[in-house]
Amino acid sequence: MYAPSYLRLFESGELEKRAELLAAMARPCSLCPHRCLAERSPGKTGRCCSLLKALVSSAFAHFGEEAPLVGSRGSGTIFFCGCNLRCRFCQNWEISHNFETGNALGEEELASLMLSLERQGCHNINLVTPTHYIHSIVAALVIAAGKGLSLPLVYNCGGYERADVLEILDGVVDIYMPDTKFFDDRVAARFVNADDYGTRARAALKVMHSQVGILKTTAQGIAYRGLLIRHLVMPGSLAGTRDWARWIASELSPDSYVNIMAQYHPCHLAAGDPEIGRRPTSGEFLSAVKEALDSGLSGRGFTREM
């Protein structure tokens, strides 16, 4: 059986050192590319509008994620409130844009939540939007590992990450699951809270791939390590599917697991927007898939999901 890499770090004492390093970066905060240096105290929150203590919206065995994560027993998903991107079209805007909902959990409570998901039989611990709380998550992981947690850790993020912070997570995270929203920084600046999104996301994906490689699964098809990339097709080819596919195939691997998703619909501030105020047509989606295949990707992930 596969042993999560963080167990080796825990046994050597290195995991606790990583938690301490991240805690020092959280106040003043420089955990994400914004580096807003917020104190993260009442009235002094930064770009993610979050305090230091992790705010959790919900946690449960999720059966709506990608097949290699869900398996037969579900993905042990923890939804964190707040976000450093706050996309205009966010489908989870009630959680990511509403910073007063959810339950503030200490590290002991967060560790107990992870262990509870393991007892329910989940295949992994799936951290949704973890970037701004990674200091608290790793500190909780130290506690949970000491109490027997042995599930792969999934870092389910928006793709806007500091490469050097990801280096601290080397050996902590087993499965990276980033979004690839917009390839072009200028396009991204119109719809997300970052004018360098594409550049930062590409740098982040390179680090992620260097740490965990392509997605690896058991004989039963359950993921235990690797990179799983999500790409949401946008109306008018705004997301740059062809560019992303070419870049992933050439800079990472043609066998990268890429989920090309068709479920975009105008949520939150996107309704009525002349560019993103509609769903992509079926023709736009099928063209995006063809572009991805023509660009050199093997189709691993998205052809099966279709």
N, C-alpha and C positions, 0 to 999 in steps of 0.2 A: 504494500500500500504506500501511496505517496505521502510523505511527511512535509507539511508546509515549511517553507524556508525560515519563517520567523522563529520556529522552535529552536533552531541552532543558535540564532542570535540571542534568544532568551537564556538558553543554557550557558552561554559564554558571558552573559551580563551586558552584551552589546546592545540589546534591544532597549534596555533601560537608559543607556547612554544616548541612543537615538531620540528617545522620548524627551530627555532633558534638553537636547539640542533644539528640538522643534519647539519646546515650551519657551525657550529663550528667544526664538524668532517670532513668537506669537504676540509679544508685548515688549516694545511697540511692534506692530505686526508687519512682517515682510514675507509671509508665507506664500503669497501668490505674486504674479508679475506686476500688479498694481503698486506693491510696496508702499502702501499709504501710511505706514508707521502710526496707525491708530492705536490708542491705548486699550480699545475694546472694553471700555467701561461705560456706564450710562451717560448718554450725551456725547460720547467720544468714540463712536463706532466708525468704521472705515467704509470702503467701497462695498463690502458685503453686508454692512449694517448689522454685524453680529457681535455679541459679547464673547467672552472667553469660554464660558461653559457651553458644551454642545447642546443644541436645541434639536430634539428629535420629534418628527411629526408622527411616524408610525414605524412598526417593525413586524414583519410576518413572513411566512413562507410564500414567496411570490412565484406564480406559475405563468406569468406573462412575459418573462425575459427570454433571451435566446435559448434554444434547445440545449446546448451543452452546459448551460448553467442550471437549468430547471430540472432536468432528469425526471425521475419519478417522484421525488420528495420535495421539490421546490428549491428556490434560491432564498437563503436567509437574508432578506433585504431590510436594511435600516435606512429610512428616508430622513435626511437632515434638512433643517430649515435654512433659508438664506442661500445666497449664491454670489459669486464674484462677477458673473456675466449679466444676469438679469435680462435675458433676451426679450425683445419686444413680442415675440411669438410663443413664449414659453407655454408648454402644455401642462406644466405643473406650477403655474404662477401663484396659485393659492399658497403653496409651500415656499417657493423660492423668492417670491416678492413680498410676502407677508411675514414680517420678521417678529411678530408678536404671538404667533401660534406655536403649538408644540410644547414639549416638556423639556425643561432644562435638566440634564442628567450629569451627575458627577461621574468620575472615572470608574468608581466601584459599580455604579448603576449601569453604566454603559457596558462594562465587562459582564455583568449579570445578564444583560440583554443578549450579548453574543452567545453566552453559554446556554441560555434558554433556547435560542434558535438551533443550536447544535443538538440539544435534547429532543427537539421536535423532529429531528432527522434530516434537516436541510443539508444540501450538498456543499454549501459555502456560506461565507459571511459577505454580503454584497452591500458595500458602503456607497450610497447614492448621494452625490454632491458632497464629498468629504474634504475638499481642498482647504476650506477655511477652518475646519475643526481637526485637522490631521494631528495637531499636537495632543489633543484630548484623546483621539482614537488610539494613537500608539501607546499613550500612557495606560489606557484601558486594556490594550492588548497585552501589556506586560502582566497585568493582574489576571486576565483571562487565561493566558498561557500557563501561568503558575497554578491555575485551577483545572488544567486539563484540556483547554481548547485545542483542537487539532484540525480545524477546517481551513481550506484555502481562503485567503483574503482577496476580495475583489475590489479594486479601486475604480469605481464607476463615476467618471468625471466629465466635465464639459470640454476638456481639452486645453483649457487655459491654465497652464502650469509653469512654474519656474523649473527649469531643467536642473538647477543645482539643488533644489529641494527634493526633486525626484531622486537624485543621487543618494540622499539620506534614506530614502525608502528602498534602496537596493537590498534585497533579501528580506524585506518586510512584507512587500506585496507579492502575491503569487500570480494574480491575473489583473492586468490593466484593461479597462474598458472605457476608452475615451471617445467622445464625440469628435467628428470632423465636420464642423458646421459650414464655414466659408473658407475657401482657399485664398481669396483676394482680401488683403487687409482693408482696402478702401470700401469694398462691399460690406465686410463685417462691421465696419464702423457705423454703418447706417442702422444696424439691427441689434447689435450686442454692445455691452458696456466695455468695449476694448477696441482700440483702433489698430492693434497689432495682433489680432487674433490668429490669423493664418500663419504668420511667422512664428509665433510662440507655440502654436499647436504642432507645427512640423518639428520644431526643436524638441518638444516634449515626447512626441511619438518616437523619435530616434533614440532617446534615452530609454523609454519603455521597452522598445524592441531589443535594445542591447542587453537589457537586464533579463528578460524572460523569453525572448524569441517568439516564434509563431505559436499559435494556440495548440496545446497538447491535450489529448483526451484519453480516457481509459478505454478498455475494450467495450464498455457499455456506452461510450460516447459522452462521458461526463468530463468537463474541463477541469484540469487541476493546475495548469500553469500556462502562461503565454499571454499574447496580446490579441484582444478582440476589439475590432474597430467598428464604430457605428457611423453611418453617414446618412443624413436625412435629405432626400431629394426635395428641392425647393422649386416653386414655380419660376419659370423663365430661366432655368439653369443657373440661378443665382449662387448656389452652393459650390459650383465649380466641380461637378462630379468627374469630368474627364481629367482635369488637372490633378485632383486628389488621386484618382486611380493610377495615372502615370507615375506620380510621385511615390505612392506606396509600392507599386510594382518594382520601380527602379531603386529606390532608396532603402526600402525595408525588405520585402520579399514578395514575389508573385503569388506565393501560397499563403499570404496573410489572410486571416479570417476577417472578412468585411461584411457587415450586415447593411445592405443598402435598403433603406426604409421608405415606405410609400405613405406613411400615415400622417404626413403634414396636413394640418388644417389651421386656418387663422384663429388663433386664440389671443386672449388678453388685448394687447395694443395693436395687434395685426389686423383686426377687423376693420375693413374700409381702406386699408393701405393700398395704394395703386399698384404696388409691386408684390406684396406678400399677402394681400387680402383675399386670396383664393387658394383652392387646392391645386396641386399639379394635375395635369390631365394624365390619362392612362398612357397617351403617346409620349408625354414628357418623361414619365417614369420608365417606360420600356426603352426609350432612347438613352436614358442614363445608364441602364443596365448594359445595353449594347456598347456604349462608350467605355464602360468599365472593363468589359471583356476584351474589346479591341485594344485597350491600353496596356494589356499584358497581365491583368489579374487572372488567376486560375478559376475564379468563380466560387472559391471556397467560402461558404457562409451565405452569400446572397442568392446563389442559384438554388440552394437547398431550401432557404427560408421562403423563396417564392413558391 
